Amino acid sequence: QVQLVESGGGLVRPGGSLRLSCAASGFTFSDYFINWIRQAPGKGLEWVSYISGSSSSTNYADSVKGRFTISRDNAKNSLYLQMNSLRAEDTAVYYCARGDSMRAAALGYWGQGTLVTVSS
Amino acid sequence: DIMMTQSPDSLAVSLGERATINCKSSQSVFYSSNNNNYLAWYQQKPGQPPKLLFYWASTRESGVPDRFRGSGSGTDFTLTISSLQAEDVAVYYCQQYYATPYTFGQGTKLEIK
């Protein structure tokens, strides 16, 4: 079955960097767009970024553009989010999530999330 | 950006009664070339990731009980639970995937009265 497992979260100081990973299994990874979605503590959901299966297309929310970079390694069935110049407002649980050809970008598969805390 | 606004922010309904959550988009999310509304509904319980309930506004995800119904078109959408069960206590979100940035409503917290 489809599994998405995030890792790499933790405590980082403002201005610091962190790299999140999402390990995928149970499907042909290279066939799918994958998204990062985040949720600040006690708040709602915010779409962060997506990447196409071939990495030819990426897109970012304005709030992270120029600071975050999404990438993937299809040979390793892994998705990444490089986060630089982190701010307190980036504190959130970060989820990787997948749609499909039937559902488009309605996200039917989610990981359990990894918590990023930006604090001094 | 397309803004998604849900109402109400919170809702308390008695067991067995109907619950209705509304979602309004700042512009139409209907794509006439394929006759689809690019609108999804999610349910999120504490400590869990969101769970997809509906896509294309009204297509029920496999395994979702038929007491849940998604409806609407264009800019106005509704999630209805016909007979509230205890396990339906959660926060519900709508999301548009018509255009990036994909945007979510602020969430509606559903509780038992």
Interface residues (C-beta under 8 A of the other chain):
Chain A: N35 G44 L45 E46 W47 Y50 N59 A61 D62 Y95 A97 G99 R103 A104 A105 A106 L107 G108 W110 G111 Q112 G113
Chain B: Y38 A40 Y42 Q44 Q48 P49 P50 K51 L52 Y55 W56 E61 Y93 Q95 Y97 T100 P101 Y102 T103 F104 G105 Q106 G107
